[in-house]
């Protein structure tokens, strides 16, 4: 096993397979949101998951459908957010700051904001 640290992402090398953090997170979010149309989901970046997801967006910790990931950098998190925005997810970058290395998604419902 080798760990290669590159400028913008960490890659894990297992034999011949190389997967970037960005690609892994995109694949996990895609899988998590399967069987659902992307316009029913919200994607964002933050430095504080608890405040952003459960307070500002009013997502139910217990009953909501949500997930978050550490993207290791703001630039990687932003690229993932842009990817899913282009795929049709709702998004607004106003909650981001210079330390926003977390990417989160949740399924919108009648109590979430939006």
N, C-alpha and C positions, 0 to 999 in steps of 0.2 A: 504494500500500500504506500502510496506517495501522496503528499499534500502539496499542491502547487498554489502559491499565493501570487495572484496577478494584480495589476493596478486597480481594476474595477470589479473583480469578482474572485471568489474562491472556487477553485475547481477540485473535485475529488476524482482521483484516478484509481479505478479498480480494474486491473487488467488493461483492456483496451477501451473501456467505457469512460468517457469524460462528460460530466454534466455540470453546467454552471449553476450557481445559486439562483440566478435569474430564471433559467429554464426550468429548474426544479420547482420553484415557486409557481411559475406560470402553469406548469403541468398539474400541480396539486390544487391550485385554485380552479382550473378547468374541470378537474375531476370532482371537486367538492360541489361545484355548481351544475353538474351534469343533470340532464333531464329538466332543465329550467332555462327560460330565455334570459339572456344577459340584461335586458332592460329592467328586469325585476330585481336586479342586484345593484349594490353600491360598492365602489372601491375607493380607498383613500390611503394616504400616508400620514404618519404621526410619530411623535416622539413619546407620547403618553397614551397607551392603549385604553386604559381604564377611563380616563377623562373623555377622550374623543369618542370611543365606541359606546360606552354605557351611559355617559352623562350628556354629551353634546348631541349624539345621534339617538339617544334613548332606546338603544337596542336592549332587549331583555337578556340578561346574562344566563338565566335559567331556561327560557323557552325560545329565544331567538336562534336563528340559523346564522352563525358567524364563525369566522376563523381569522387568525392573524399570523404573520411570519416576520422574522427578523431578516431583512434583506442585506444587512451588514453595511449599507451606506445609503445616503439620501438619493444619490444618483441612480442606484439600482432600483430602489423603491419607486422612484419617479418613472423610470422606464417601464416598470411593471404596471403601474397605474395608467400610464399612457396607452400601453398595449390593450388593457381591458376597456378603457374609455373608447378606443377606436373600434373595439369589438361590440360596443353598445351598452356597456355598464354606465350607470350614473356616477358622477364624480364631481368634486369641487376641491381645488387645491388650496383654498383659503385657510384651512386648518394646519397647514404644514409650516414647519420652521426648519432652521438649519440642521437640527438633529433628528429629522423625521426619517429614521431608517426602518420603521415598521410599516408593513403593508397589510391592510385589513380588507375584508369583504363581509358583507352581510346581505341577507335577503330582506328587501324592504317590505314593510307591512303597515297596518293602520296606526301603530303606535310609534314607529321609528320616524326619525327626522333626517332626511326625507324618507 
